[in-house]
Amino acid sequence: MKTISRYLMTLVALFAMTTGAWADEATITLKCGTTEKTYENVTLPWSSTGDILKQVISDYKNVASNIDAITGGDGKVVKYGNEQFTVTGTFSGEATVVVSWYNSSKQSATITVTAPGPLLTLNEAKTEATMESMPTSDVTIDYELVRDMSVQMTATMGDGTDGLRYRVKKSEQNPGKYEPADLNMMQVLALVAVNDGIEHKALTLNQDYFCRIYKLDEQTLLPEGDGVKLFDFDFAPGLYALKAFATDGSNYDGETALSNTFKLFEGYEVVVPAGEYVTYYKDEALYVEDEDGELYTITSVSGDKAILSNAIETAPSGTPLLVYNKGTEEKTFLLIPANAEPNLALDVYDGFIGTMQPTVIAASDASTDNYAFNGKQFVWVMNEIAIGANKAYLSIPKTNGNPKNIRLYRGNGETTGIDASLVNSEEVNSVWYDLNGRRLQGKPSLKGVYIKNGRKVVVP
């Protein structure tokens, strides 16, 4: 019995020291011959069958160095000298291990280790665990659904219309930079939206996603760089689109496709030589912020006089205009769209005609005299003349008194700075203009079509 007690103590110590495996309280029964002893509630860290059995047998027989092999499992034979030991048990559904052999007196000795079941079944060959016999009610699974933003999610700017336009202006606080002219930053953020087409909901900026803005090539509509985050955007004029990216830690992953395109612009550029006028026409209310720039229209035509209106602060949409540069140098003016139509009653001569598209001023005929503008006066059109988009010209019913040239007059009856004695002189009429109405310095050196003396001239 000493041997059995010593063996059992060693076995308990062995199981208590085993590490790296699952533990539970077990019952250990040792039987040798007619002697049997049971130990309850023994804590066992479970290890592999082979390791436990090898330690049990080597301790009891004190012959570990002579044991050839042991791996555990039913019917596996362990050899020691001329003696054979057969393992008749293994970890199973009830986690019972039974080891039987005969001692030197040919007495049967059995060790039974039983732990509360059902437990995990160990598979030594593959070192895997399965969940056989475990009730499904005992299993709790936590999971998180993550939506791919490239699947039926769209980013939009404003109402989603391609080419949507927003005006910008040069920043006073940050020279060389631009800022929204009519919006504050919170209003800009409110223009951005991302919609989930599967779950039919809008995502939340910063919480679910952030944006990058990409400048586009206006011909290919492809991004020109890597884009910048919204708060780092410089609002420079150009064509843009944005893309939304999933925020770290959100329920989303990936990125959307590029949004609709939108355009940032300062205004419409008009180049005007010093002391001259340029015609302009647009279907928007416009104003100019430059102190050297003034806007006029023609209120009436009488003989060789085109009477100008008073200077217009904001011109109503669809008004054919004359943009005047009262400065001493050629200047590029920005005609800026107004946020609302001005409350202005403006008389406009119905023969002062504006065009949104490039067009051809027809040659004067028996019923109509047409006039193209050359920067200082309207010149009679003998042969048809092509003009660019956003220009204006005069068309007057034919009378015996229609002149060859029509000068501009202020509303007070004064001329607009052109010496009346020079109106019909060779000095004025020999000036060359391009098809956009810009005055040239002398005869053009490049091939093309130009205007001279009110006529279209081809320079070979």
Secondary structure, 3 states (H helix, E strand, C coil): CHHHHHHHHHHHHHHHHCCCCCEEEEEEEEEECCEEEEEEEEEEECCCHHHHHHHHHHHHHCCHHHECCCCCCCCEEEEECCEEEEECCCCCCCCEEEEEEECCCCCEEEEEEECCCCCCEEECCCCEEECCCCCHHHCCCCCCCCEECCCCEEEEECCCCCCEEEEEEECCCCCCCEEECCCCHHHHHHCEEEEECCCCEECCECCCEEEEEEEECCCCCCECCCCEEHHHCCCCCEEEEEEEEECCCCCEECECCCCCCEEEECCEEEEECCCCEEEECCCCCEEECCCCEEEECEEEEECCEEEECCCECCECCCCCEEEEECCCCCEEEEEEECCCCCCCCCCCCCCEEEECCCEEECCCCCCEEEEEECCCEEEECCCCEEECCCEEEEEEECCCCCCCEEEEECCCCCECCCCHHHCCCHHHHCCEECCCCCECCCCCCCCEEEEECCEEEEEC
